Amino acid sequence: MRRFFVDSEQIDDRKINIIGKDVKHIRDVLRLIEGDSIEISSNGINHVCVIEEIFKDKIVVYILESITGQHEPSIEVILYQAIAKGNKMDLIIQKATEIGVKEFHIVSTNRSIVKISDKRKENLRIERLLSIAEEAAKQSKRDYIPKVEGIYDFEHILNILKDEDNIIVAYEDEENIGMKEILKDIKGHRINLVIGPEGGFETYEIEKLKDIGANIVSLGPRILRTETAGLVASTMILYELGDMGVIL
């Protein structure tokens, strides 16, 4: 059954008004008709619905059943990802959403190849990434669409992280401490994962992260691309802390 997301304001008693781009997708792409069933997710509640009426600018569905979502990880992985070039960011957002990342913060570091100084271009980039996160959330049956924030400079991210616990930084020059070693002592359900750019972190950036209590870890003996590192590290975290497996 196809899943779509709506804001709570679109729900009126037992009916939901679907608006925006999903109307065209449901009507013209999926070619669903009145009487077909779909799933609507809002604020972690999944509604099994039947299509009642299809209009040009909205689709009205009737709620048959409402169920609390069970597809979100109990562990919240917040990914601070250095901005990557080309379509690499699209891939990161899409696959990390499927894996279960809760929230994304896009970071500009000293070695970041991509530099966006135009606010309009930045907003358009974030809108695109949000759209990708939404589509990936639909496909993977997430109960929430992950947030996508940014693009922030490195100092701004340090300011956000300084009040956080459980900061993990993947760093190619770390040789002694692995992810598993750090995770065995983790307390709490929120993990802040920091991934560097194509050229890696500067030494001074790592030192500043250490100063706010970050754990610097290796992801193994092979050097991973930035678009691979966040996906691998997120999977490690969710697997080791018990999220990936059979739901009993």
N, C-alpha and C positions, 0 to 999 in steps of 0.2 A: 504494500500500500504506500502510495506517495506521501511524503511528509512536507509540510510547509510551516513557516513561522509567522506569527502575527503578534502585534502589541496587544496588551490587555484591553485597551480602549476599543478594540475592534470586536470584543465579545459582549453580547447583549443577551443576558439570560441564557437561553439554549441555542442562540444563533450567533454565527460569526460572519462578519463581512470581510471577505478577502479583497484587498485593493492593491494597486501598484502593478509592478512587472509580473507578479504571479498570475494575474488575471489572464494576460495574453498567453502565458506558458501553459496554464491549465486548459484554456479554451482552444488555442490554435496549434500548440505543439503536441501536448498530450491528447488533445481532442476528447477530454472527458465531458460527459453529458450529465444532465439532471438524473439523479438516482445512483450515480457512481459514488463510491466511498473513497475518502481521503483522510489523512491524519493531519491535525493542526496542533502545533506545539506553541505554548505561551507560558513563560515564567516557570518552566520545569514541569508543567502539566500537559499531558498529551491527550487530545480529544479525538476520538473516532467519530467521524462525521459523514453525513450523506449530503451531496449537492442538491439544494432545493431549487435555486434560480440562478441563471447565468445572464448577466447584463453586459453591456459594452465596457463599463468602467468598474464593475465589481461582481463578485460571486458570493451568493448567500448560501451558507451551509448550516445544517441542523446537527447539534451535538447528540450523538447516541450514547456515548460513554466517555467518562473522563478518568484518566489513570495518572497517578504520580509517576514521573519519568524515572527509569532505572538504568539509563545509558550514560550517566556522567561518572567520571572517576571520583572516588572518595579522596584521592590525592589531587590537589590543585597544582598543576605545573604552569608557572608563569614564565614564558620564554622571552628573554631580552635578546633579540637577534640583531646583530650588526647588519645594516642594509647591504644587500648583495646586488650585483649588476644583472641586467637582462631580465629574463623571466625566472630567475632563481628564487626571488621572493615569492612569486606565485606558487611555485612548487613547495616551498617551505610552509607557507600558510595552509595550502590545501592538505598536504600530507600530515602536518602536525595537528591539524584539526581532526582528521580521521583518527589519529593515534589517541587524542584525548586532551591536548593542551587547552588550558582554560582561558588564557589571555596572552596577547602578544604586545610587546613594546619594541618598536623599531628604533635602532640606535645608529647614530653616525659617530664612528670612531676615527682616530687619526689616520689609520691606513685604509679606511673605507674608500673604495674606488668611486662609488656613486656619491655625488655631492648635490643636494637639492636646496637651493637658496630661495627659489620662488615659492611663496606660500600657496599660490593657486595650484602649482604642479604637485606640491606635497599633498594637498587636500585630495586632488584627483587620484594620486597614488594610493592613499589610504582608503578612499572610497572603493577603488578596484579591489584592494586586498580584503576589505570587508565583504564585498560581493563574493569573492572566492571562498572566504570562510563560511558564508551562508550556504553556498551550494555544496560545499564539502560536509557541512553539518547536516544538511538534508540527506545527502547520499549515505552518510554513516550513521544515521538515526540518532544523532546527538539530541539532547533535550534543551540545550542552549546554543546560541551562536557565540563563539568566542569573541571577545573584544579585541580590536586592533587599534593600538595607540601609537602616536609618534608623528613625525620622525624627530627624536630627541638627540641632543648632543650628549657626549659622554658624561660631562659634569652634572647634567640634569638627572641622568640615570643614577649616578652615585648618590645624589641627594634623595632620590626615591628609595634606593636600596639601603641607605644607612640606618633606617628604622626597621628593616626587615630581618627576620631570622632565616636560616636555611638557604644561604646564597651559595650556589655552586657554579664555578667557572671552568669550562673546558679549555685547556691550554696545552698546546702541542709540546712545549718545553718542560712540562711537568713529567718527572720520571718515576717518582716514588709512591704517589698516592693515587689510587684508582677510585672509580665511582662507588663500587661495592663497599669499600672501606668507610667512606663518608656516610653512605646511606644507613649503615647499621646503627649509627648513633643519632639519626635524625629524630627529632621530636616535633610533633605538629603535623598538619596535613597540607601545608602550603610550601612549595619548593620554588625558589627563584633561580632559574637556569640562565646563565649568561654565555652567549656564543659570539666569538669574534668574527672579523671580516675575512675576505679572501687572503689578505696578507698577514693575518694574525694580529694579536694584540701587541702594542708597544710594551716594553718592560715597565715603564712608569705607570701604564694603565693597570697592569697586573698588581703593582705595588699599591696603588690607590684602592684597588678592590680588596686586597689583603687588609688594608688599614680599616676598612669598615666591616671586617669579619668574614670575608668571603673564603670559601674552601676552594682551592685550586686543584683540579683533578686532571688525570690523563684518561683518554678514552681508548687507550691501547697503543700498541707499537706502530700502527700505521697512521699516516697523516690523512685526516678526513677533510673533504671540501666543506666549506661553511654550510652549504645546503644539505649536506649529509650529517654533519655533526649534531645539529639540533634535533634531528629526527632520531638518531641513534641514542643520544643522551636522554631524550624524553622517554623513549621506549625502555631504556635501562631503569629509569626512575620508577615508572609505572609498574614494570615487571617485578622489580626487587621489593617494592612496597605493597605488592599484592593486588594490584588492580587488574592486571591482564590474566585472564583465566576463565574458567567456567563459573557462571553466576548460578549459585544454588538457591 
